[in-house]
């Protein structure tokens, strides 16, 4: 049986291309030709993306801010001052023991759940 040589045959046209030279250098120095550029791109990308994310969070902080209690009460349409005693007497004045259960009206064609 014939023994195949370990060195691959490359034609004269392929010897001067960038890909062939890069592949040969990569076989000799894999970290310098692949690992170092890859890691440097990762590190440089983190430095480039840090200001972009900072801008994003600053924009979010401008939009969302802490509200005071007075502003919270004024947000709704009927923003009135709440007093716990008034709320207690308002609820006590209602007859909460006399109530009737009513079904919600369904949209036309919607299943009502009745068997």
C-alpha positions as CSV (number, residue, x, y, z in Angstrom):
1,X,0.0,0.0,0.0
2,X,1.1,3.5,-0.7
3,X,1.6,6.0,2.1
4,X,-0.1,9.3,1.6
5,X,2.1,12.3,2.4
6,X,1.0,14.6,5.3
7,X,1.7,17.7,3.3
8,X,-1.2,18.6,1.1
9,X,-0.7,19.5,-2.5
10,X,-1.4,23.1,-3.3
11,X,-1.3,24.4,-6.9
12,X,0.8,27.4,-7.9
13,X,-2.2,29.6,-8.2
14,X,-3.2,29.1,-4.6
15,X,0.2,29.7,-2.9
16,X,-0.1,33.5,-2.8
17,X,-3.7,34.0,-1.7
18,X,-4.5,35.5,1.7
19,X,-6.5,32.5,2.8
20,X,-3.6,30.0,2.3
21,X,-1.1,32.3,4.0
22,X,-3.5,32.8,6.9
23,X,-4.3,29.1,7.2
24,X,-0.5,28.3,7.4
25,X,0.1,31.0,10.0
26,X,-2.9,29.7,12.0
27,X,-1.5,26.2,12.0
28,X,1.8,27.6,13.5
29,X,0.4,30.3,15.9
30,X,-3.3,29.6,16.6
31,X,-3.6,32.0,19.6
32,X,-2.0,34.9,17.8
33,X,-4.1,34.4,14.6
34,X,-7.4,33.5,16.1
35,X,-7.6,33.8,19.9
36,X,-6.0,37.2,20.4
37,X,-8.2,39.0,17.7
38,X,-11.3,37.3,19.0
39,X,-10.6,38.4,22.6
40,X,-9.7,41.9,21.5
41,X,-13.0,42.2,19.6
42,X,-14.9,41.1,22.7
43,X,-13.1,43.6,25.0
44,X,-13.4,46.5,22.5
45,X,-17.1,45.7,22.0
46,X,-17.7,46.0,25.7
47,X,-16.0,49.4,25.7
48,X,-18.1,50.5,22.8
49,X,-21.4,49.2,24.1
50,X,-21.0,50.6,27.6
51,X,-21.9,54.2,26.7
52,X,-24.8,53.0,24.6
53,X,-26.3,51.1,27.5
54,X,-25.6,54.1,29.8
55,X,-27.6,56.3,27.4
56,X,-30.4,53.8,27.5
57,X,-30.6,53.7,31.3
58,X,-30.4,57.5,31.5
59,X,-33.3,57.8,29.2
60,X,-35.3,55.4,31.3
61,X,-34.4,57.3,34.4
62,X,-35.6,60.6,32.9
63,X,-38.9,59.0,32.0
64,X,-39.5,57.1,35.2
65,X,-39.0,59.2,38.4
66,X,-40.1,59.1,42.0
67,X,-43.5,60.6,42.6
68,X,-44.6,62.3,45.8
69,X,-47.7,61.2,47.6
70,X,-49.5,64.3,46.4
71,X,-48.7,63.5,42.8
72,X,-49.9,59.9,43.2
73,X,-53.2,61.1,44.4
74,X,-53.5,63.6,41.5
75,X,-52.8,61.0,38.8
76,X,-56.3,59.5,38.7
77,X,-59.4,61.4,37.4
78,X,-60.9,61.7,40.8
79,X,-57.8,62.4,42.7
80,X,-59.0,63.4,46.1
81,X,-57.4,63.4,49.5
82,X,-57.9,60.2,51.3
83,X,-58.7,60.1,55.0
84,X,-59.0,56.7,56.7
85,X,-61.9,57.8,58.9
86,X,-63.9,59.1,56.0
87,X,-63.3,55.9,54.1
88,X,-64.5,53.8,57.1
89,X,-67.7,55.8,57.5
90,X,-68.3,55.8,53.7
91,X,-68.1,52.0,53.7
92,X,-70.2,51.6,56.9
93,X,-73.0,53.7,55.3
94,X,-73.4,51.1,52.5
95,X,-75.5,48.0,53.0
96,X,-72.9,45.3,52.3
97,X,-75.1,42.5,53.5
98,X,-77.9,43.1,50.9
99,X,-76.5,42.2,47.5
100,X,-77.5,40.3,44.4
101,X,-75.2,38.3,42.1
102,X,-75.5,39.3,38.5
103,X,-74.0,37.6,35.4
104,X,-71.7,39.6,33.2
105,X,-73.3,40.3,29.8
106,X,-71.4,38.4,27.1
107,X,-70.5,39.6,23.6
108,X,-72.5,38.2,20.7
109,X,-71.2,34.8,19.7
110,X,-69.1,34.4,22.9
111,X,-69.5,31.2,24.9
112,X,-71.3,32.0,28.2
113,X,-70.1,28.9,30.1
114,X,-73.7,27.6,30.8
115,X,-74.1,23.9,30.1
